Amino acid sequence: MSFSVNEMKRSSMDIPSSRIHCIPFDKRYLEQYKIGYNAAFRPMREALNIKPYDWYHDTNKILDKSSDIYLLVEDEVLIGSVASYGNEIDDLFVVGAYRQKGYGKQLLIWAMDHIASLGYDELILHVAEWNRRAVQLYMNEGFRIVKTDVILV
């Protein structure tokens, strides 16, 4: 079995204004993060047969990356999250109850602005073609596909 992953890029110029504020990862939200991340990515991982289906079953995996993870929280409830590694946007997800309300777009815009504020001229992300809605969101926000890799599983 195989699947395709798009590498997408965009200039850091002309980023829309973000309407949200994200906070650096906070251990108080560790369990909410683990549950939200796994719930968001499990359908794709199952469909593409990427094991383990629940990637974050080990707390240390999260804590090892936590300095690059940002959370969108309201009233002590995790709404979504995004990570940035240098100029790369990764692991963007919105918790189920908050989907289809524009939070994914706002997390993307927040991450774009955050990375641009660090001085990067170009933004990059990777997305499985299977996730057509995410691909479309990224294209709507100025990203273009620059390369497609086929991954064998």
KEMAR-45933 format. One record per residue (C-alpha): y, x, z. Coordinates in Angstrom, 3 decimals. Example, Ala and Ser with C-alpha at 12.3 -4.5 7.8 and 13.67 -1.06 7.14 Angstrom:
2
        v        u        w
   -4.500   12.300    7.800
   -1.060   13.670    7.140
This chain:
153
        v        u        w
    0.000    0.000    0.000
    3.559    1.116   -0.647
    7.117   -0.073   -0.247
   10.527    1.004   -1.514
   13.453    2.234    0.544
   16.965    2.337   -0.871
   19.398    5.052    0.072
   22.864    3.523   -0.056
   26.251    5.205    0.146
   29.865    4.191    0.438
   33.209    5.912    0.843
   34.757    5.715    4.303
   38.022    4.564    2.705
   39.261    0.969    2.870
   37.041   -0.271    5.676
   37.881   -3.801    6.813
   39.036   -4.324   10.386
   36.304   -4.925   12.915
   36.602   -8.016   15.091
   34.168   -6.768   17.723
   33.952   -4.026   20.312
   30.689   -2.169   20.883
   29.856   -0.120   23.945
   27.773    3.036   24.168
   24.156    2.381   25.126
   23.837    1.330   28.765
   20.482    1.415   30.563
   21.240   -1.996   32.067
   20.415   -3.420   28.640
   17.268   -1.360   28.045
   14.788   -4.252   28.225
   17.004   -6.562   26.169
   17.376   -3.796   23.591
   13.638   -3.148   23.411
   12.837   -6.847   22.997
   15.637   -7.447   20.482
   14.839   -4.394   18.374
   11.132   -5.141   18.198
   11.699   -8.822   17.405
   14.168   -7.948   14.653
   12.065   -5.306   12.912
    8.539   -6.578   13.558
    8.417   -9.047   10.615
    9.316   -6.281    8.173
    6.940   -3.793    9.770
    4.089   -6.331    9.625
    4.828   -7.320    6.020
    4.922   -3.674    4.949
    2.025   -2.671    7.237
    4.106   -0.097    9.106
    2.407    0.588   12.413
    3.044    0.320   15.246
    4.580   -3.083   14.577
    6.565   -2.849   17.816
    8.194    0.561   17.419
    9.875    0.652   20.798
    7.016    0.274   23.228
    7.895    3.578   24.916
   11.162    3.602   26.874
   11.567    7.343   26.327
   11.862    6.813   22.551
   14.924    4.673   23.180
   16.445    6.957   25.791
   16.001    9.991   23.502
   18.241    8.303   20.903
   20.522    6.429   23.295
   23.560    8.684   22.850
   23.832    7.399   19.263
   23.189    3.694   19.984
   25.978    1.151   20.415
   25.635   -2.341   21.812
   27.431   -5.596   21.209
   27.307   -7.432   24.535
   28.864  -10.663   25.721
   28.533  -11.982   29.292
   25.829   -9.377   30.055
   23.728  -10.587   27.087
   22.860   -8.300   24.187
   23.936   -9.824   20.869
   23.077   -6.884   18.650
   23.129   -3.156   18.188
   23.746   -0.403   15.682
   23.131    3.339   15.764
   25.057    6.105   14.043
   23.637    9.549   13.473
   26.411   11.673   12.011
   27.505    9.706    8.968
   24.356    7.539    8.838
   24.189    3.922    9.979
   20.766    2.963   11.309
   18.843    0.398   13.344
   21.342   -2.423   12.904
   19.997   -5.661   14.332
   21.141   -8.963   15.756
   19.166  -10.800   18.433
   17.526  -13.972   17.080
   19.749  -16.590   18.738
   22.869  -14.904   17.315
   21.717  -14.495   13.696
   23.483  -16.238   10.825
   26.815  -16.145   12.695
   28.399  -13.075   11.111
   27.444  -10.576   13.807
   25.429   -8.404   11.412
   28.436   -7.968    9.159
   30.679   -7.242   12.132
   28.238   -4.642   13.516
   28.155   -2.992   10.092
   31.954   -2.933    9.858
   32.222   -1.595   13.418
   29.763    1.218   12.590
   31.598    2.051    9.358
   34.890    2.295   11.228
   33.312    4.337   14.033
   31.850    6.876   11.604
   35.093    7.077    9.599
   36.994    7.752   12.847
   34.774   10.810   13.348
   36.124   12.244   10.094
   33.277   11.554    7.681
   34.270   10.816    4.077
   30.991    9.162    3.130
   28.760    6.646    4.865
   25.017    6.450    4.282
   22.204    4.119    5.236
   18.612    3.423    4.286
   17.116   -0.027    3.896
   13.733   -1.317    2.768
   14.018   -3.336   -0.442
   11.910   -5.944    1.358
   14.987   -6.761    3.449
   16.933   -8.367    0.585
   19.489  -10.006    2.884
   20.412   -6.635    4.397
   20.607   -5.011    0.957
   22.961   -7.790   -0.175
   25.113   -7.470    2.969
   25.482   -3.739    2.423
   26.353   -4.200   -1.255
   28.930   -6.846   -0.334
   30.551   -4.280    1.977
   30.855   -1.638   -0.728
   27.590    0.296   -0.472
   25.768    1.214   -3.661
   22.160    2.226   -4.162
   22.017    5.901   -5.054
   18.285    6.504   -4.749
   15.067    4.559   -4.207
   12.014    6.181   -2.650
    8.502    4.760   -2.660
    6.780    5.156    0.685
    2.976    5.105    0.858
    1.362    3.611    3.956
